[in-house]
Amino acid sequence: MIETLYQSLFFPGLVWLLGAAFVGGLVRGFTGFGTAMVFIPVASLFLTPVSAIAALVVMDILARRRCCGARGGLSIGPSLGGWCWVGLLAFRLARWR
């Protein structure tokens, strides 16, 4: 488990993927849609198309669970560190074979 995490931290495109996930989250926060328009083109450079879509779906599910309150409304939002961990976990699950 530790070796897998260590390998995923030194993936060549990890910084670009985390940046695209963060910008995609900002776009979604302001408009309510558009995460895929930002994330998928960048993720397709480093991942297969199926892995990029899987990473987006996992990231969207985890971020939605983290941001939505009990009544379904959007709370203040996660910190930058929270978004990075969600992106890293989504990336790791997408590359899992």
Helices and strands as residue ranges (DSSP letters): H 2-9, H 14-31, H 35-46, H 49-67, H 80-94
